[in-house]
Amino acid sequence: MKKMIIVVTSLIMICLTGGLILYEKSDPIQLPHLSIQDSQNKPQQPQQLQPILVDENIGYSLQNDELQITFNQGEDWTKVPIEKDLLFMEDFVGSNQELVDHSYLISKERTIFLHMEQEGYVEDNRVVVTYSEDQGNTWENSVVAESQPFIGFQKIDFLSDQFGYIIFTGERVMSEEASYIYITNDGGANWELTNHPDTTNLVYHGGFIDEMTGFLSVGYRIPDQPDLHVTQDGGNTWYKAQINVPAEYSEIFLIAEMPYQESDHLTVLVNQGPEGDYQGGRVKGKFISKDQGMTWEFAGEVEPDE
């Protein structure tokens, strides 16, 4: 019996020894390895940019918290050297995935953005333009105004290679604000402050139709009649235009939009304001002027798409 136990024990030891030798000579089994840290550190793929087109091929994007522009429907992008937050005011209401209306121009000839530049305290903020004349290959900055903590309405436009204008408002208190009008005659490198209409009503719209003739429409919040101001000397002097609204429309057509040239006269559309309900609130009054915007006569009702 004792000999049998010894024999069995010897066989078990031989088997164990042989199995150990075979295991050491075999290739180790590779188990899948998942590291939480590796997963967290793996760089995310950049989000594909979707252009907001301003022309057939030209557009911009504010995705990934960057302002970028494209001239071929998003195939190639150029980063604009402006921090995204500087494109919007602290009291801005709206989507910060789209630029503020009228605050920029993007074209193959000129790309320009109106924005703020922070300098220490908010009272020291400056109004600045960043512009390029070679589709974003190089950029220039130009200071428009010093010490402007906030701006409300804003618009920039160019009527030629050299002549452009900027209109913006600030210092808003309740239903009043200051308006500022700047002119450039050297393509945006330098800006000169002009005079402005003698009013502090809220600005609705404005602009120039040529280097001498400009307009500013005010009274946006609580208008009781159109309040349009006109200059015919490049902003040096301003006059309140006379808009002859027929009696039956006196409480209907209240806010003048930006006038424009049409044939041999100027045309302005006057809308009903935010609370208008005549014909569903969509109909506007069409007025024409044959004295460069000083007086306006009623020409009829128009639908918005006209």
C-alpha positions as CSV (number, residue, x, y, z in Angstrom):
1,M,0.0,0.0,0.0
2,K,2.8,2.3,0.9
3,K,4.5,1.6,-2.4
4,M,1.3,2.4,-4.3
5,I,1.0,5.8,-2.6
6,I,4.6,6.6,-3.5
7,V,4.0,5.6,-7.2
8,V,0.8,7.8,-7.4
9,T,2.5,10.7,-5.8
10,S,5.4,10.4,-8.2
11,L,3.1,10.3,-11.2
12,I,1.3,13.5,-10.0
13,M,4.6,15.3,-9.5
14,I,5.7,14.3,-13.0
15,C,2.5,15.5,-14.6
16,L,2.7,18.9,-12.7
17,T,6.3,19.3,-13.7
18,G,5.6,18.5,-17.4
19,G,2.6,20.9,-17.4
20,L,4.6,23.7,-16.0
21,I,7.4,23.2,-18.6
22,L,4.8,23.3,-21.4
23,Y,3.2,26.5,-20.1
24,E,6.5,28.3,-19.9
25,K,7.3,27.4,-23.5
26,S,3.9,28.4,-24.9
27,D,3.1,32.0,-26.1
28,P,1.2,34.0,-23.5
29,I,-2.5,34.7,-24.3
30,Q,-3.0,38.4,-24.9
31,L,-6.1,39.7,-23.2
32,P,-7.7,43.0,-24.3
33,H,-6.5,45.9,-22.2
34,L,-8.8,48.9,-21.5
35,S,-7.4,51.9,-19.7
36,I,-9.8,54.5,-18.5
37,Q,-7.0,57.1,-18.5
38,D,-6.1,56.2,-22.1
39,S,-9.7,56.7,-23.1
40,Q,-9.9,60.1,-21.4
41,N,-6.6,61.3,-22.9
42,K,-7.5,60.2,-26.4
43,P,-7.8,63.5,-28.5
44,Q,-11.3,64.2,-29.8
45,Q,-11.8,64.6,-33.4
46,P,-12.4,68.3,-34.3
47,Q,-16.1,69.1,-35.1
48,Q,-16.6,69.5,-38.9
49,L,-17.5,73.1,-39.5
50,Q,-20.8,74.0,-41.1
51,P,-20.6,77.5,-42.8
52,I,-23.2,80.1,-42.3
53,L,-23.2,81.4,-45.9
54,V,-23.3,85.1,-46.6
55,D,-22.9,84.5,-50.4
56,E,-22.9,81.5,-52.7
57,N,-19.5,80.3,-51.5
58,I,-18.5,82.7,-48.8
59,G,-19.4,82.2,-45.1
60,Y,-18.2,82.0,-41.5
61,S,-18.4,79.7,-38.5
62,L,-18.3,80.3,-34.7
63,Q,-18.1,76.6,-33.9
64,N,-15.4,75.4,-31.5
65,D,-15.5,78.9,-29.9
66,E,-13.5,80.3,-32.9
67,L,-14.4,82.7,-35.6
68,Q,-13.3,81.3,-39.0
69,I,-14.1,82.2,-42.6
70,T,-14.4,80.3,-45.8
71,F,-14.4,81.3,-49.4
72,N,-15.3,77.9,-50.9
73,Q,-18.3,76.6,-49.0
74,G,-16.3,75.2,-46.1
75,E,-13.6,73.2,-48.0
76,D,-10.9,75.4,-46.5
77,W,-11.1,77.6,-43.4
78,T,-9.1,80.6,-42.1
79,K,-9.1,81.6,-38.5
80,V,-9.8,85.2,-37.7
81,P,-7.6,86.6,-34.8
82,I,-10.5,87.8,-32.6
83,E,-11.7,86.1,-29.4
84,K,-15.3,85.0,-29.8
85,D,-16.5,86.7,-26.6
86,L,-15.3,90.1,-27.9
87,L,-17.9,89.8,-30.8
88,F,-20.8,90.0,-28.3
89,M,-21.7,92.4,-25.6
90,E,-22.5,91.3,-22.0
91,D,-26.2,92.2,-22.5
92,F,-26.4,90.6,-26.0
93,V,-29.6,88.6,-26.4
94,G,-29.6,86.0,-29.1
95,S,-27.6,83.1,-30.5
96,N,-23.8,83.4,-30.0
97,Q,-23.4,81.0,-32.9
98,E,-24.2,83.7,-35.4
99,L,-22.6,87.1,-35.7
100,V,-24.6,90.3,-34.9
101,D,-26.4,91.6,-38.0
102,H,-24.6,94.3,-39.8
103,S,-21.5,94.0,-37.6
104,Y,-19.3,92.5,-40.4
105,L,-18.5,92.3,-44.1
106,I,-17.0,89.2,-45.8
107,S,-16.0,89.3,-49.4
108,K,-13.0,88.4,-51.5
109,E,-12.0,92.1,-51.7
110,R,-12.6,93.0,-48.1
111,T,-13.3,91.2,-44.8
112,I,-13.9,93.3,-41.7
113,F,-15.4,92.7,-38.3
114,L,-16.6,95.3,-35.8
115,H,-15.9,94.3,-32.2
116,M,-14.8,95.3,-28.7
117,E,-11.3,95.2,-27.3
118,Q,-10.9,94.9,-23.6
119,E,-8.4,97.1,-21.8
120,G,-8.5,96.5,-18.0
121,Y,-11.7,98.0,-16.6
122,V,-14.9,97.8,-18.7
123,E,-14.9,101.6,-18.9
124,D,-11.7,101.4,-20.9
125,N,-13.0,99.1,-23.6
126,R,-12.4,100.2,-27.1
127,V,-14.4,99.8,-30.4
128,V,-12.1,98.2,-32.9
129,V,-12.2,96.8,-36.5
130,T,-10.2,93.8,-37.6
131,Y,-9.9,93.6,-41.3
132,S,-8.2,91.8,-44.2
133,E,-7.9,92.7,-47.9
134,D,-6.3,89.4,-49.0
135,Q,-8.9,86.8,-47.9
136,G,-7.5,86.4,-44.4
137,N,-3.8,85.9,-45.2
138,T,-2.9,89.0,-43.2
139,W,-5.0,91.1,-40.7
140,E,-4.9,94.6,-39.5
141,N,-6.5,96.3,-36.5
142,S,-7.8,99.8,-36.3
143,V,-9.2,101.6,-33.3
144,V,-12.5,103.3,-34.0
145,A,-13.4,104.7,-30.5
146,E,-11.8,104.8,-27.1
147,S,-13.6,104.3,-23.7
148,Q,-16.8,102.6,-24.8
149,P,-17.9,100.1,-22.2
150,F,-20.9,98.7,-24.2
151,I,-22.4,99.2,-27.6
152,G,-26.0,98.5,-28.7
153,F,-27.0,99.0,-32.3
154,Q,-24.1,98.5,-34.6
155,K,-23.5,98.7,-38.3
156,I,-20.5,98.8,-40.6
157,D,-20.6,99.1,-44.4
158,F,-18.4,100.2,-47.3
159,L,-19.7,101.9,-50.4
160,S,-16.3,101.9,-52.2
161,D,-12.8,100.6,-51.7
162,Q,-12.0,103.7,-49.6
163,F,-15.3,105.1,-48.2
164,G,-17.0,103.3,-45.4
165,Y,-19.0,104.1,-42.3
166,I,-19.7,102.8,-38.8
167,I,-22.8,103.6,-36.7
168,F,-23.1,102.4,-33.1
169,T,-24.9,103.3,-30.0
170,G,-24.0,103.3,-26.3
171,E,-24.7,104.7,-22.8
172,R,-28.3,103.4,-22.9
173,V,-30.6,104.4,-20.1
174,M,-34.2,103.2,-20.3
175,S,-35.4,104.4,-23.7
176,E,-32.5,106.7,-24.5
177,E,-29.0,106.2,-25.8
178,A,-26.2,108.1,-27.5
179,S,-25.4,107.5,-31.2
180,Y,-22.0,107.7,-32.8
181,I,-21.2,107.9,-36.5
182,Y,-17.7,107.3,-37.9
183,I,-16.4,107.7,-41.5
184,T,-13.3,106.3,-43.2
185,N,-11.8,107.5,-46.5
186,D,-8.8,105.2,-46.5
187,G,-10.3,101.8,-46.5
188,G,-10.7,101.5,-42.7
189,A,-7.2,102.3,-41.5
190,N,-8.5,105.5,-39.9
191,W,-11.9,106.6,-38.6
192,E,-13.2,110.1,-38.0
193,L,-16.2,110.9,-35.8
194,T,-18.9,113.0,-37.5
195,N,-21.8,114.8,-36.0
196,H,-25.1,113.0,-35.2
197,P,-28.7,113.9,-35.1
198,D,-29.9,115.9,-32.1
199,T,-31.9,113.0,-30.5
200,T,-31.3,110.4,-27.9
201,N,-34.2,108.1,-28.9
202,L,-33.3,104.5,-29.5
203,V,-31.8,103.8,-32.9
204,Y,-33.7,101.4,-35.2
205,H,-31.5,101.6,-38.4
206,G,-29.3,103.9,-40.4
207,G,-26.6,104.2,-43.0
208,F,-25.3,106.1,-46.0
209,I,-26.4,105.7,-49.6
210,D,-23.5,107.7,-50.9
211,E,-20.6,109.7,-49.4
212,M,-22.8,112.7,-48.7
213,T,-26.3,111.3,-48.0
214,G,-27.0,109.4,-44.8
215,F,-29.9,108.5,-42.6
216,L,-30.7,107.6,-39.0
217,S,-34.1,106.2,-38.0
218,V,-34.9,106.5,-34.2
219,G,-37.8,106.0,-31.8
220,Y,-37.8,102.2,-31.9
221,R,-39.4,101.3,-28.6
222,I,-42.5,103.5,-28.3
223,P,-42.9,105.4,-31.7
224,D,-46.0,107.4,-32.5
225,Q,-44.7,108.5,-35.9
226,P,-41.7,107.9,-38.2
227,D,-38.6,109.7,-36.9
228,L,-36.1,109.8,-39.8
229,H,-33.0,112.1,-39.8
230,V,-31.0,112.9,-42.9
231,T,-27.6,114.5,-43.7
232,Q,-26.6,115.7,-47.1
233,D,-23.1,116.8,-46.3
234,G,-21.4,113.6,-45.0
235,G,-22.7,113.9,-41.5
236,N,-21.7,117.5,-40.6
237,T,-25.3,118.6,-40.3
238,W,-28.5,116.6,-39.8
239,Y,-32.2,117.5,-40.3
240,K,-35.4,115.7,-39.4
241,A,-37.0,114.5,-42.6
242,Q,-40.7,115.2,-43.3
243,I,-42.6,112.0,-43.9
244,N,-46.1,112.8,-45.0
245,V,-48.2,109.9,-43.7
246,P,-51.8,110.0,-44.9
247,A,-54.3,110.5,-42.0
248,E,-55.7,107.0,-42.4
249,Y,-52.3,105.5,-41.8
250,S,-51.2,107.9,-39.0
251,E,-51.2,105.3,-36.3
252,I,-50.2,102.4,-38.6
253,F,-46.9,103.2,-40.3
254,L,-44.5,104.2,-37.5
255,I,-40.9,103.1,-38.1
256,A,-38.8,104.2,-41.1
257,E,-36.4,101.6,-42.4
258,M,-33.1,102.3,-44.3
259,P,-33.9,104.3,-47.5
260,Y,-32.4,103.1,-50.8
261,Q,-32.0,104.4,-54.3
262,E,-34.7,103.4,-56.8
263,S,-34.7,104.8,-60.4
264,D,-34.6,108.6,-60.2
265,H,-35.7,108.9,-56.5
266,L,-35.2,107.5,-53.0
267,T,-37.5,105.0,-51.5
268,V,-38.1,104.2,-47.8
269,L,-40.4,101.5,-46.3
270,V,-42.2,102.4,-43.1
271,N,-43.3,99.4,-41.0
272,Q,-45.8,99.1,-38.2
273,G,-43.5,98.5,-35.3
274,P,-43.4,95.6,-32.9
275,E,-47.1,95.8,-32.0
276,G,-48.6,96.5,-35.4
277,D,-51.6,94.5,-36.4
278,Y,-52.9,96.1,-39.6
279,Q,-53.3,93.4,-42.2
280,G,-51.5,91.0,-39.9
281,G,-48.8,93.5,-39.1
282,R,-46.8,92.6,-42.3
283,V,-47.9,95.4,-44.7
284,K,-45.5,98.4,-44.9
285,G,-46.0,101.9,-46.3
286,K,-43.9,102.9,-49.3
287,F,-42.7,106.5,-49.5
288,I,-40.6,108.2,-52.1
289,S,-38.4,111.3,-52.1
290,K,-37.1,113.5,-54.9
291,D,-35.1,115.9,-52.8
292,Q,-32.5,113.4,-51.4
293,G,-34.5,112.4,-48.4
294,M,-35.7,115.7,-47.0
295,T,-39.4,115.1,-47.7
296,W,-41.3,111.9,-48.4
297,E,-44.6,111.2,-50.1
298,F,-46.8,108.2,-49.8
299,A,-46.7,105.8,-52.7
300,G,-48.8,102.9,-51.5
301,E,-48.9,99.7,-49.4
302,V,-46.4,96.9,-50.0
303,E,-45.9,93.4,-48.8
304,P,-42.5,92.7,-47.2
305,D,-41.3,90.5,-50.1
306,E,-41.9,93.4,-52.5
